[in-house]
Amino acid sequence: MFKDVFSNARISRIAALFMPSVLFWGSGISKDTITLASASFLIYGMYFTFSKKDIKLSRIVGMLISLYFILSIKPYIFLALSPGVILWLLSEPISKLKSRFFRRFSIPIIAVVSSILFFILIQQLDGLLGSYATSEILEKAIVTQEDLKQDYYGGNSFDIGEVSPTVGGVLSKVPIATFYGLFAPTLLQVRNVVMLFSALENTFLILLTLRLIATLKLRRIFTSTLDNPILLFSILFSLLLAFSIGFTTPNYGAMIRFKIPLIPFFVFYLMSTTELVKKQNTR
């Protein structure tokens, strides 16, 4: 799918196959392996079914099985996937319009409609989300944050600070929680060999992020993302899952495993967008 989107074999191989934590934590028979495979196949199936109009019964069945596994094992992944998927599917026909004015004009409308559809979807699926239902998710996050301060984590936990049980309190933690979800542990936080390998990988992610920012073309980064529905999905899914993990996960060991579904999409976004911006700069 990555190669079909951007026609770059090197970027596709690095994003999909060569990230150490994905290979390590996603190679055994575990919940992390199943949900990683399910999330990946679900997006792959949606891309070829809805974007490429290549409809196959076997692929649709695989998508339904993948969705079942995600909802049954780790419903928070579904919560992180849904906004990006809705935005992707709604923006797909808009992205094909030749008029740049109409594409830009449609963005706020699509964002509002996507938000409404997401909240309707979550309300309808509240019973399947368990402790991640809208009525319980904030309470779960507060309890988890209190738990991480206990001594039995042996210093491998991190603290994003006291969380107020309000919308404003949660929003105030978005930057630090997202940073932890994407880039922690860093080399300064290493306490064992496993953390060292993860920190080296996160250093690579930080360098990729800085490389994109160093293009100094924030407007082109923004427009390239909006003009490509898969890139838009990739960064939105990565940020949402990173925030949810950084906000609710008590220690580095668990967080390293929980974040593997976002890593291929985040790497693909960073490398592909950087290449797109560079190509625009040479025109």
C-alpha positions as CSV (number, residue, x, y, z in Angstrom):
1,M,0.0,0.0,0.0
2,F,2.8,2.4,0.9
3,K,4.5,1.7,-2.4
4,D,1.3,2.2,-4.3
5,V,0.7,5.6,-2.6
6,F,4.1,7.1,-3.1
7,S,5.9,4.8,-5.6
8,N,9.1,4.8,-3.4
9,A,10.3,1.3,-2.5
10,R,13.0,2.6,-0.1
11,I,10.5,4.5,2.0
12,S,8.0,1.7,1.9
13,R,10.6,-0.9,3.1
14,I,11.8,1.3,6.0
15,A,8.3,2.2,7.2
16,A,6.7,-1.3,6.8
17,L,9.6,-3.7,7.5
18,F,12.7,-2.2,9.1
19,M,11.6,-0.5,12.4
20,P,13.1,-2.5,15.3
21,S,10.4,-2.2,17.9
22,V,7.7,-3.3,15.3
23,L,9.8,-6.3,14.3
24,F,10.6,-7.3,18.0
25,W,7.2,-6.7,19.7
26,G,5.2,-7.7,16.6
27,S,6.9,-11.0,15.9
28,G,5.5,-13.2,18.6
29,I,2.0,-14.7,19.2
30,S,0.6,-11.9,21.4
31,K,-2.2,-9.3,21.6
32,D,0.3,-6.7,20.2
33,T,1.0,-8.9,17.1
34,I,-2.7,-9.5,16.4
35,T,-3.8,-5.9,16.8
36,L,-0.8,-4.6,14.7
37,A,-1.7,-7.0,11.9
38,S,-5.4,-6.2,12.2
39,A,-4.9,-2.5,12.1
40,S,-2.5,-2.8,9.2
41,F,-4.7,-5.1,7.2
42,L,-7.8,-3.0,7.9
43,I,-6.1,0.1,6.4
44,Y,-4.6,-1.8,3.5
45,G,-8.1,-3.3,2.7
46,M,-9.8,0.1,2.9
47,Y,-7.2,1.7,0.7
48,F,-7.6,-0.8,-2.2
49,T,-11.4,-1.1,-1.7
50,F,-12.4,2.5,-1.4
51,S,-9.5,4.5,-2.9
52,K,-8.5,2.1,-5.7
53,K,-12.0,0.6,-6.2
54,D,-10.5,-2.9,-6.2
55,I,-13.3,-4.7,-4.5
56,K,-12.7,-8.3,-3.5
57,L,-14.9,-10.4,-1.1
58,S,-11.8,-12.0,0.6
59,R,-10.4,-8.6,1.4
60,I,-13.8,-7.4,2.8
61,V,-14.0,-10.5,5.0
62,G,-10.4,-9.9,6.2
63,M,-11.3,-6.3,7.0
64,L,-14.3,-7.4,9.1
65,I,-12.2,-10.0,11.0
66,S,-9.5,-7.3,11.6
67,L,-12.1,-4.9,13.0
68,Y,-13.5,-7.6,15.3
69,F,-10.0,-8.3,16.7
70,I,-9.3,-4.6,17.3
71,L,-12.6,-4.1,19.1
72,S,-12.2,-7.2,21.1
73,I,-8.6,-6.8,22.2
74,K,-7.6,-3.1,22.1
75,P,-10.6,-0.9,21.4
76,Y,-8.5,2.3,21.9
77,I,-6.8,1.5,18.6
78,F,-10.2,1.7,17.0
79,L,-10.8,5.1,18.7
80,A,-7.5,6.4,17.2
81,L,-8.2,4.9,13.8
82,S,-11.8,6.2,13.3
83,P,-11.3,10.0,13.0
84,G,-8.5,9.6,10.4
85,V,-10.4,7.0,8.4
86,I,-13.6,9.1,8.3
87,L,-11.6,12.2,7.3
88,W,-9.7,10.1,4.7
89,L,-12.9,8.7,3.1
90,L,-14.6,12.0,3.0
91,S,-11.6,13.9,1.6
92,E,-10.8,11.2,-1.0
93,P,-13.2,12.6,-3.7
94,I,-12.3,16.2,-2.8
95,S,-8.6,15.5,-3.3
96,K,-9.2,14.7,-6.9
97,L,-10.8,18.1,-7.8
98,K,-8.6,20.1,-10.1
99,S,-9.6,23.4,-8.4
100,R,-7.3,24.2,-5.5
101,F,-9.8,26.8,-4.3
102,F,-12.6,24.2,-3.9
103,R,-10.2,21.7,-2.3
104,R,-9.2,24.3,0.3
105,F,-12.8,25.6,0.8
106,S,-14.0,22.0,1.5
107,I,-11.5,21.3,4.3
108,P,-13.3,23.0,7.2
109,I,-16.6,21.4,6.1
110,I,-15.1,18.0,5.9
111,A,-13.5,18.4,9.3
112,V,-16.8,19.4,10.9
113,V,-18.7,16.5,9.2
114,S,-15.9,14.1,10.2
115,S,-16.1,15.2,13.8
116,I,-19.9,14.7,13.9
117,L,-19.7,11.3,12.3
118,F,-17.0,10.2,14.7
119,F,-19.0,11.2,17.8
120,I,-22.1,9.5,16.4
121,L,-20.1,6.3,15.7
122,I,-18.6,6.3,19.2
123,Q,-22.0,6.7,20.8
124,Q,-23.4,3.8,18.8
125,L,-20.4,1.6,19.8
126,D,-20.2,2.6,23.5
127,G,-21.2,-0.9,24.6
128,L,-18.4,-2.5,22.7
129,L,-15.7,-0.2,24.0
130,G,-15.7,-1.3,27.6
131,S,-13.5,0.9,29.8
132,Y,-12.8,3.0,26.7
133,A,-16.4,4.2,26.4
134,T,-16.9,7.9,26.5
135,S,-18.5,7.8,30.0
136,E,-15.5,5.9,31.5
137,I,-12.3,6.8,29.5
138,L,-11.5,10.0,31.5
139,E,-11.9,8.2,34.8
140,K,-9.6,5.4,33.5
141,A,-7.0,7.9,32.5
142,I,-7.0,9.6,36.0
143,V,-6.8,6.3,37.8
144,T,-3.9,5.2,35.6
145,Q,-2.0,8.5,36.2
146,E,-2.3,7.9,39.9
147,D,-1.1,4.3,39.5
148,L,2.0,5.3,37.7
149,K,3.3,7.2,40.7
150,Q,3.6,4.0,42.8
151,D,7.0,2.4,43.6
152,Y,6.4,-1.0,42.0
153,Y,7.2,0.3,38.5
154,G,10.8,0.5,39.6
155,G,11.5,3.9,38.1
156,N,10.4,3.0,34.6
157,S,7.3,5.1,34.7
158,F,6.8,8.7,33.6
159,D,4.6,11.4,34.9
160,I,2.8,13.9,32.7
161,G,1.7,15.8,35.8
162,E,-1.6,16.0,37.7
163,V,-4.6,15.6,35.4
164,S,-7.8,17.6,36.1
165,P,-10.9,15.6,35.3
166,T,-12.2,18.2,32.9
167,V,-12.0,18.7,29.1
168,G,-9.6,21.6,29.7
169,G,-7.5,19.5,32.0
170,V,-7.1,16.8,29.3
171,L,-6.4,19.3,26.5
172,S,-3.6,20.8,28.6
173,K,-1.8,17.5,28.6
174,V,-2.0,17.0,24.8
175,P,1.5,18.3,24.0
176,I,3.4,16.4,26.7
177,A,1.4,13.2,26.4
178,T,1.7,13.1,22.6
179,F,5.5,13.7,22.8
180,Y,5.9,10.8,25.2
181,G,3.7,8.6,23.0
182,L,5.8,9.4,19.9
183,F,9.4,9.8,21.1
184,A,9.8,8.3,24.6
185,P,11.9,6.9,26.0
186,T,14.8,9.1,24.8
187,L,18.5,8.4,25.3
188,L,18.3,10.5,28.5
189,Q,15.7,8.1,30.0
190,V,17.4,4.8,29.3
191,R,17.5,2.3,32.3
192,N,18.1,-1.1,30.5
193,V,19.0,-2.7,27.2
194,V,15.5,-2.9,25.9
195,M,15.0,0.8,26.6
196,L,18.3,1.6,24.8
197,F,17.1,0.0,21.5
198,S,13.8,1.8,21.8
199,A,15.6,5.1,22.6
200,L,17.8,4.7,19.5
201,E,14.7,4.1,17.4
202,N,13.0,7.2,18.9
203,T,16.1,9.2,18.2
204,F,15.7,8.2,14.5
205,L,12.0,9.3,14.7
206,I,13.1,12.7,16.2
207,L,15.7,13.1,13.4
208,L,13.1,12.4,10.8
209,T,10.7,14.9,12.4
210,L,13.5,17.6,12.6
211,R,14.4,16.8,8.9
212,L,10.9,17.6,7.8
213,I,10.7,20.7,9.9
214,A,14.1,21.8,8.6
215,T,12.7,22.2,5.1
216,L,11.2,25.4,6.5
217,K,8.2,25.0,4.3
218,L,5.4,24.6,6.8
219,R,2.8,25.8,4.3
220,R,3.8,23.1,1.8
221,I,3.9,20.5,4.5
222,F,0.4,21.4,5.5
223,T,-0.9,21.5,1.9
224,S,0.9,18.2,0.9
225,T,-0.8,16.5,3.9
226,L,-4.3,17.9,3.0
227,D,-3.9,17.0,-0.7
228,N,-3.1,13.3,0.1
229,P,-5.8,11.5,2.1
230,I,-3.4,8.6,3.1
231,L,-0.8,11.1,4.5
232,L,-3.6,12.9,6.3
233,F,-4.8,9.6,7.8
234,S,-1.3,8.6,8.7
235,I,-0.4,11.7,10.7
236,L,-3.8,11.9,12.4
237,F,-3.8,8.3,13.5
238,S,-0.2,8.6,14.7
239,L,-0.9,11.7,16.8
240,L,-4.2,10.3,18.3
241,L,-2.7,7.0,19.2
242,A,0.4,8.6,20.6
243,F,-1.7,10.9,22.8
244,S,-3.9,8.1,24.0
245,I,-0.9,6.0,24.9
246,G,1.1,8.9,26.5
247,F,-2.0,9.9,28.5
248,T,-3.0,6.5,29.8
249,T,0.0,4.2,29.8
250,P,1.9,4.0,33.1
251,N,5.4,3.0,32.1
252,Y,7.9,2.9,29.3
253,G,7.8,-0.9,28.9
254,A,4.1,-1.0,28.1
255,M,4.2,2.1,26.0
256,I,6.9,0.7,23.7
257,R,4.7,-2.2,22.9
258,F,1.4,-0.3,22.6
259,K,2.8,2.2,20.1
260,I,3.9,-0.2,17.4
261,P,0.7,0.2,15.2
262,L,1.5,3.8,14.7
263,I,5.2,3.5,13.9
264,P,4.9,2.4,10.2
265,F,2.4,5.1,9.4
266,F,4.3,7.8,11.3
267,V,7.6,6.9,9.5
268,F,5.8,6.8,6.1
269,Y,4.3,10.2,6.8
270,L,7.6,11.8,7.8
271,M,9.7,10.4,5.0
272,S,7.1,10.8,2.2
273,T,6.1,14.4,3.1
274,T,9.8,15.4,3.3
275,E,10.3,14.0,-0.2
276,L,7.2,15.8,-1.5
277,V,8.2,19.1,-0.1
278,K,11.8,18.7,-1.5
279,K,10.3,18.0,-5.0
280,Q,8.1,21.1,-4.8
281,N,11.2,23.2,-3.8
282,T,13.0,22.1,-7.0
283,R,10.2,23.1,-9.3
